[in-house]
Amino acid sequence: MHIVADENIPLLDGFFASLGRITTLPGRQITRADLRNADALLVRSVTRVGAELLQGTPVRFVGTCTIGTDHLDLPWLAAAGIHVSSAPGCNARGVVEYVLSCLLTLAERTGLKWQSRTVGIVGVGQVGSRLATTLRGLGIRTLLCDPLRAERGEAGFVTLNTLLAEADVVSCHVPLTREGAHATWHLFDQPRLERLRQSAWLINSSRGPVIEAQALQRVLAERKDLQVALDVWEQEPLVSQHLAASCALATPHIAGYSLDGKLRGTEQIYQALCAFLGSPVQHQLEPLAPSCGVARLEVDGQTPVDHILERALRYVYDVRDDDARMRSMLLNASHAENAGDACRLGFDQLRKSYPLRRENPLLTLTLPREMPEASRALLDAAGFTLA
């Protein structure tokens, strides 16, 4: 069996070597010629997979190590009889921690208390539901908007207009869809962006075209009270330097880029390929996963729990580091002879060379015995291991 895979997928040899020969390539550079003898294709979100790539090839299995599938032409793949698997929920924990770090940073910059803000979550699937559970555990009021779930008769959802009217923070976690009653392409157009509350924070870690970039630029020029954090961009890997400069936080599509999330995605696709082939699952993640990045912090019983929480969150992940790397790349690209190409290359390089990042459960907090149960509950809600 011949497997062609994005070179940025971790543990390819550990999981897939026993199934056949593996060829790795940069995700954006995989071509039909590379697949002329391939049986399976493993990708991440940067590879567009449809007739243009696969027609006339022997590929019969496509696995994407991501939650989203908008880079896959699912109708064509189904008609062509090609089996498709994704990795729902694999990076949900990492995205939640990205949003928490954005909240901490925006609070620091505005002087507003992040735990006192009402957070509206748009899209309540694997990521949105995990975020809602975490925020509620931290004592934060949340509003949920998911028309598809509401239409199924599920309770507890509000309309997008209601959410925009009441939420101090809007966090987007929708898939990118261009058709249907609830299409998300340019879901946040100029009229909706103008409805954001005074001093609102807008965070998008879903897909770039969910927010109309030019409309956002116009609104930010008029609304200095708004704080925007963008991890995804309408034309990525090309990023509008003007828009990035107007955002409070700008990062290169890495919200879910924790090592743990990537590893779970690889494992899920490995299991899916084994099922497709009718082969037994021979490998599990735990023996293959690296142990690096695990840490322990001793907690002083005299320190307020809010300070402990913020220190621990930043210890595991600090969005300010990614924002600084992104802005440095954009500055360097702006001085290049071809700024657009330099930006595209720089954006992909930031993702390819992304530093090691683990998740909150990998940090153990050693707590004093006298710590109140309510304080312990807050730290537990954030996902830390308590001892």
C-alpha positions in Angstrom: 0.0 0.0 0.0 1.2 3.5 -0.9 0.2 6.4 1.4 0.9 10.0 0.5 0.7 12.4 3.4 1.2 16.0 4.5 4.7 16.2 6.0 3.3 18.2 9.0 1.2 15.2 10.3 3.0 13.9 13.3 3.8 10.2 14.1 3.2 9.1 10.5 5.8 6.3 10.7 4.7 5.3 14.2 1.1 4.7 13.1 1.1 4.0 9.4 4.5 2.3 8.6 3.0 -1.1 9.3 0.3 -0.5 6.7 2.6 0.4 3.7 5.0 2.8 2.1 4.7 6.5 3.1 5.6 9.5 0.9 5.5 12.9 2.7 5.1 16.2 0.9 4.3 19.8 1.8 0.5 20.0 2.1 0.0 22.8 -0.4 2.3 21.2 -3.0 0.6 17.8 -3.3 -0.3 17.3 -7.0 -2.2 14.7 -9.0 1.2 13.4 -10.3 2.2 12.6 -6.8 -0.8 10.4 -6.4 -0.5 8.3 -9.6 0.5 5.3 -7.5 -1.2 6.2 -4.2 -3.9 4.2 -2.4 -4.5 6.6 0.4 -4.1 10.4 0.9 -3.7 11.9 4.4 -4.0 15.7 4.6 -4.5 18.7 6.9 -6.6 21.8 6.1 -4.2 23.4 3.6 -4.8 20.7 0.9 -7.8 21.1 -1.4 -9.1 17.6 -2.3 -11.5 17.1 -5.1 -11.6 16.1 -8.8 -8.7 18.4 -9.8 -6.4 16.5 -7.4 -7.8 12.9 -7.5 -9.5 12.3 -10.8 -7.8 9.4 -12.6 -5.7 8.4 -9.5 -6.1 5.1 -7.6 -6.7 6.8 -4.3 -9.7 5.3 -2.5 -9.2 6.7 1.0 -8.8 10.3 2.1 -8.2 11.1 5.7 -8.0 14.6 7.0 -6.4 15.0 10.5 -8.6 18.0 11.2 -12.1 18.7 12.6 -13.2 20.7 9.5 -13.8 19.3 6.1 -14.4 22.4 4.0 -11.2 21.8 2.1 -12.7 18.5 0.8 -15.2 18.3 -2.1 -17.4 15.8 -0.2 -20.1 15.5 -2.9 -17.5 14.7 -5.6 -15.6 12.3 -3.3 -18.8 10.4 -2.5 -19.8 10.2 -6.2 -16.3 8.9 -7.0 -16.6 6.2 -4.4 -13.7 7.5 -2.3 -14.0 6.9 1.4 -13.4 10.0 3.6 -12.6 10.3 7.3 -12.0 13.3 9.5 -10.9 13.7 13.1 -13.9 15.4 14.9 -12.9 16.8 18.3 -9.2 16.1 18.0 -8.0 19.7 18.6 -11.0 21.0 20.6 -9.0 21.2 23.8 -6.3 23.3 22.1 -8.8 25.7 20.6 -10.5 26.2 24.0 -7.1 27.1 25.5 -6.5 29.5 22.6 -9.7 31.3 23.4 -9.0 31.4 27.1 -5.6 33.0 26.3 -7.2 35.6 24.1 -9.6 36.4 26.9 -6.7 36.9 29.3 -4.8 39.1 26.9 -7.7 41.3 25.9 -8.6 41.8 29.5 -5.1 42.8 30.3 -5.1 45.3 27.4 -8.6 46.8 28.1 -8.7 46.7 31.9 -12.0 44.7 31.7 -12.5 41.6 33.8 -12.7 38.6 31.4 -14.6 36.5 33.9 -17.3 39.1 34.2 -18.0 39.2 30.4 -20.9 37.4 28.7 -19.4 35.1 26.0 -21.5 34.3 22.9 -20.5 31.1 21.2 -21.5 30.8 17.5 -21.4 27.2 16.5 -21.8 24.6 19.2 -20.2 21.5 17.9 -17.1 19.7 19.2 -15.2 22.9 19.9 -18.1 25.2 20.8 -19.7 22.8 23.3 -16.3 22.1 25.0 -15.7 25.9 25.2 -19.2 26.4 26.7 -18.6 23.7 29.4 -15.2 25.2 30.3 -16.5 28.8 30.5 -19.5 27.8 32.6 -17.2 25.9 35.0 -15.2 29.1 35.3 -18.3 31.0 36.3 -18.7 32.8 33.0 -22.2 33.4 31.5 -22.5 32.0 28.0 -24.9 32.4 25.1 -25.2 29.6 22.5 -26.1 30.1 18.9 -26.4 27.0 16.6 -29.4 27.1 14.3 -29.0 23.5 13.2 -29.2 22.2 16.7 -32.0 24.5 17.5 -34.0 23.2 14.5 -33.6 19.6 15.9 -35.5 20.8 18.9 -32.7 21.2 21.4 -33.1 23.8 24.0 -30.8 26.5 25.3 -30.0 28.3 22.0 -30.5 31.9 21.0 -30.6 33.6 17.6 -27.5 35.3 16.3 -29.3 38.7 16.6 -30.0 38.0 20.3 -26.4 36.9 20.8 -25.0 40.0 19.2 -27.2 42.2 21.3 -26.2 40.6 24.6 -22.7 39.2 24.3 -19.6 41.1 25.3 -17.5 38.5 23.6 -18.3 36.7 20.4 -16.3 33.5 19.6 -16.8 31.8 16.3 -16.6 28.0 16.0 -18.6 27.2 12.8 -17.7 25.1 9.8 -17.4 27.0 6.5 -20.4 26.4 4.3 -21.5 28.4 1.2 -25.0 27.1 0.6 -28.2 26.5 2.5 -30.3 28.4 4.9 -27.5 28.6 7.5 -24.5 29.2 5.2 -21.5 30.6 7.2 -19.6 32.2 4.4 -19.5 35.9 5.3 -21.8 35.1 8.3 -20.3 38.3 9.8 -20.9 40.8 7.1 -20.9 44.6 7.7 -24.4 44.8 9.2 -23.7 42.1 11.7 -20.3 43.4 12.6 -21.9 46.8 13.2 -24.3 45.2 15.7 -21.5 44.2 18.0 -21.9 45.7 21.5 -19.8 48.6 22.7 -16.4 47.4 23.7 -17.1 43.9 22.4 -14.4 41.4 21.7 -14.6 39.2 18.5 -12.6 36.0 18.3 -12.5 33.9 15.1 -10.7 30.5 15.3 -12.9 28.7 12.8 -12.5 29.6 9.2 -11.4 33.0 7.7 -14.3 33.6 5.3 -16.8 33.4 8.1 -15.9 37.1 8.6 -16.0 39.4 5.6 -12.5 40.8 5.8 -13.1 44.1 4.0 -16.2 44.7 6.0 -14.3 44.1 9.2 -11.6 46.5 8.1 -14.2 49.2 7.5 -15.9 48.6 10.9 -12.6 48.6 12.8 -11.8 52.0 11.2 -14.9 53.4 12.7 -15.2 51.4 16.0 -12.0 51.9 18.0 -13.9 50.3 21.0 -13.8 46.8 19.4 -11.1 44.3 20.1 -10.6 41.5 17.5 -8.5 38.4 17.6 -8.1 36.5 14.3 -6.5 33.2 13.9 -7.9 32.6 10.5 -7.9 34.8 7.4 -10.1 35.1 4.4 -7.3 34.7 1.8 -4.8 32.7 3.9 -1.9 32.1 3.6 -2.1 35.6 2.2 -2.9 37.9 5.1 -4.0 41.6 4.8 -1.3 43.5 6.6 -3.7 46.4 7.1 -6.3 44.2 8.7 -3.7 42.4 10.9 -2.5 45.8 12.1 -6.0 46.7 13.1 -6.5 43.5 15.1 -5.6 43.2 18.8 -4.3 39.7 18.2 -3.2 38.1 14.9 -2.1 34.5 14.7 -1.4 32.1 11.8 -4.2 29.5 12.0 -2.7 27.7 15.0 -5.6 27.8 17.6 -5.8 24.0 17.7 -2.1 23.4 17.1 -1.3 21.7 20.3 0.9 18.7 19.9 -1.8 16.6 21.8 -4.5 17.7 19.3 -2.3 16.8 16.3 -1.5 13.4 17.8 -5.2 12.7 18.4 -5.9 13.6 14.8 -3.3 11.2 13.5 -4.6 8.4 15.8 -8.2 8.9 14.7 -7.3 8.7 11.0 -5.1 5.7 11.6 -8.0 3.9 13.2 -10.3 5.0 10.3 -7.8 3.6 7.7 -7.5 0.3 9.6 -11.3 0.0 9.6 -11.5 0.8 5.9 -8.8 -1.9 5.2 -10.3 -4.4 7.6 -7.0 -4.5 9.4 -6.6 -4.8 13.2 -5.5 -1.7 15.1 -2.0 -2.4 16.1 -0.9 1.0 17.6 -2.2 3.2 20.4 -1.3 6.8 21.0 -0.1 6.6 24.6 3.1 4.5 23.9 3.9 6.6 20.9 3.3 10.1 22.3 6.4 12.0 23.6 6.5 12.8 27.3 8.2 16.2 26.8 6.4 19.3 27.9 4.9 17.8 31.1 5.3 20.0 34.1 4.3 20.6 37.7 3.7 23.8 39.6 3.6 24.2 43.4 0.7 26.5 44.4 1.1 29.0 47.3 -2.0 28.9 49.5 -1.8 32.6 50.0 -2.2 33.5 46.3 -5.7 34.4 45.1 -7.1 31.6 42.9 -7.7 34.0 40.0 -4.0 34.8 39.9 -3.2 31.0 40.1 -5.6 30.4 37.2 -4.1 33.1 35.0 -0.5 32.1 35.8 -1.2 28.4 35.0 -3.1 29.2 31.7 -0.2 31.4 30.5 2.3 28.8 31.6 0.8 26.3 29.2 -0.1 28.6 26.4 0.3 32.4 25.8 -1.2 33.7 22.6 1.0 36.8 22.8 3.9 34.7 21.6 2.1 33.6 18.5 0.9 37.2 17.9 4.5 38.5 18.1 5.8 35.8 15.7 3.0 36.6 13.2 3.6 40.4 13.3 7.4 39.9 12.9 6.7 37.7 9.8 4.3 40.3 8.3 6.9 43.1 8.9 9.6 41.1 7.2 7.3 40.2 4.3 6.3 43.8 3.8 10.0 44.6 3.0 10.4 41.8 0.5 10.5 42.4 -3.3 7.3 40.3 -3.6 5.4 40.9 -0.4 2.5 38.6 -1.2 4.7 35.6 -1.9 6.8 36.3 1.2 3.7 36.5 3.3 2.4 33.2 1.9 5.7 31.5 2.6 6.1 33.0 6.0 2.6 32.0 7.1 3.2 28.4 6.1 6.6 28.4 7.7 5.1 29.6 11.0 2.8 26.6 11.0 5.5 24.2 9.9 8.0 25.3 12.5 5.4 25.8 15.3 7.0 25.4 18.7 6.1 22.6 21.1 2.8 23.3 22.8 1.0 20.9 25.2 -2.4 21.2 26.8 -3.7 22.0 30.3 -4.1 18.4 31.5 -0.3 18.0 31.1 0.3 20.6 33.8 -0.1 19.3 37.4 -0.9 21.8 40.1 0.1 20.8 43.6 -2.4 22.5 45.8 -2.3 23.2 49.6 -4.7 21.0 51.6 -6.5 24.1 52.9 -7.5 25.4 49.5 -11.3 25.9 49.3 -13.3 23.5 47.2 -14.6 26.3 45.0 -11.1 27.3 44.1 -10.2 23.7 43.3 -13.3 23.6 41.1 -12.2 26.6 39.1 -8.7 25.0 38.4 -10.4 21.7 37.5 -12.8 23.4 35.1 -9.8 24.9 33.2 -8.5 21.3 32.7 -5.5 21.2 34.9 -4.5 18.0 36.7 -4.8 18.6 40.5 -2.7 17.0 43.1 
